[in-house]
Amino acid sequence: MKILLDTNILVHAYNKSSPNQKQASKIIRQAIKGEIDAYLTSQILYEFFAVVTDNRRVESPMGLDEAADLCLDLWGCREIEKLNSTPLTPNEVFKQAKEQKLTKSRIFDCIIAVTAKENKIDASTLKTSAISRSTASSKF
């Protein structure tokens, strides 16, 4: 199974008050152990950091050092494949934004999808888990 470790999965995995914490943390453990094909982008880590350090977004925010160290650990994990954008990413993202009439934060998901495509990862085979689909617009 291939899975994109998106912001929602990470937030729920490290938020002890989340009803999805157990399921999300299991996904992270499997990724770290190399039991699943997991992918991560730097943008996802930036979003994760912004969410978990913001008391308006999570009940018990992480300290800055703890959140930064966690992001560095995840980025440094050899078992999680990193997807990087290219200099052509903005061209494709804004083309898609116009074609799909993307507004507000939907542009960020487009960036991730374009980055996956640029890295020859078929985004249609990536899963973001039921956690992400069910919490896309809720407070963590």
C-alpha positions in Angstrom: 0.0 0.0 0.0 1.2 3.5 -0.8 0.2 6.3 1.5 0.7 10.0 1.5 1.4 11.1 5.1 -0.7 14.3 4.8 -1.2 17.0 7.4 -4.3 15.4 8.8 -2.7 12.1 9.5 0.3 13.7 11.2 -1.8 16.1 13.3 -4.1 13.2 14.5 -1.1 10.9 15.2 0.5 13.5 17.5 -2.6 14.9 19.1 -3.5 12.8 22.1 -7.0 14.2 22.4 -7.9 13.3 18.8 -10.4 10.5 18.5 -8.3 9.3 15.5 -5.0 9.3 17.3 -4.7 5.5 17.6 -5.4 4.9 13.9 -3.2 7.7 12.7 -0.3 6.8 15.0 -0.4 3.3 13.7 0.0 4.6 10.2 3.0 6.6 11.2 4.6 3.7 13.1 4.1 1.5 10.0 5.7 4.2 7.8 8.7 4.6 10.1 9.3 0.8 10.2 9.1 0.6 6.4 6.0 -1.6 6.6 4.1 0.6 4.1 5.3 2.8 1.2 4.9 6.2 2.7 5.5 9.6 1.1 6.0 13.1 2.5 6.5 16.6 1.1 8.2 19.5 2.9 4.9 21.4 2.5 3.1 18.8 4.5 5.6 19.2 7.3 5.3 23.0 7.2 1.5 22.7 7.4 1.8 20.2 10.3 4.1 22.5 12.2 1.7 25.5 11.7 -1.2 23.5 13.0 0.3 21.8 16.0 1.9 24.9 17.3 -1.3 27.0 17.0 -3.7 27.0 20.0 -6.5 28.1 17.8 -6.2 24.8 15.8 -5.4 22.2 18.4 -6.5 21.9 22.0 -3.0 21.3 23.4 -0.4 22.8 21.1 3.2 21.5 20.9 6.1 23.7 21.9 8.1 25.1 19.0 11.2 23.0 19.7 9.2 19.8 20.1 7.3 20.4 16.8 10.5 21.4 14.9 12.4 18.3 16.2 9.5 16.0 15.3 9.4 17.5 11.7 13.2 17.1 11.4 12.9 13.4 12.6 10.1 12.7 10.1 12.1 14.4 7.3 15.2 12.5 8.2 13.5 9.1 8.4 15.0 7.0 5.6 11.9 4.7 5.4 9.6 7.6 4.4 10.2 8.7 0.8 10.4 12.5 0.2 8.7 14.1 -2.7 10.3 17.4 -3.8 8.8 20.0 -6.2 10.7 21.2 -9.3 11.1 24.7 -10.8 8.1 23.8 -13.0 5.8 23.1 -10.1 4.3 26.7 -10.0 3.5 26.6 -13.8 1.5 23.4 -13.4 -0.2 24.4 -10.1 -1.5 27.7 -11.4 -2.5 26.1 -14.7 -4.6 23.6 -12.7 -5.9 26.3 -10.4 -7.3 28.1 -13.4 -8.7 25.0 -15.0 -10.2 23.6 -11.9 -11.2 27.0 -10.4 -9.3 26.3 -7.2 -9.8 28.8 -4.4 -8.4 29.3 -0.9 -6.6 26.4 0.6 -7.5 24.0 -2.1 -4.3 25.2 -3.9 -2.2 23.5 -1.3 -3.6 20.0 -2.1 -3.0 20.8 -5.8 0.7 21.6 -5.0 1.0 18.2 -3.3 -0.7 16.4 -6.2 1.5 18.1 -8.8 4.6 17.3 -6.7 3.6 13.7 -6.6 3.2 13.6 -10.4 6.5 15.3 -11.0 8.1 12.6 -8.9 6.5 9.9 -11.1 4.1 8.9 -8.3 0.7 8.2 -9.6 -1.4 10.3 -7.3 -4.4 8.0 -8.0 -2.6 5.2 -6.2 -1.9 7.2 -3.2 -4.2 7.0 -0.2 -4.6 9.6 2.4 -6.7 7.4 4.7 -10.2 7.8 6.0 -8.8 10.1 8.7 -7.9 12.8 6.2 -11.1 12.5 4.2 -13.3 12.7 7.3 -11.5 15.7 8.9 -10.5 17.8 5.9 -12.5 20.8 7.2 -12.7 20.2 11.0 -10.7 21.6 13.9 -8.3 19.0 15.2 
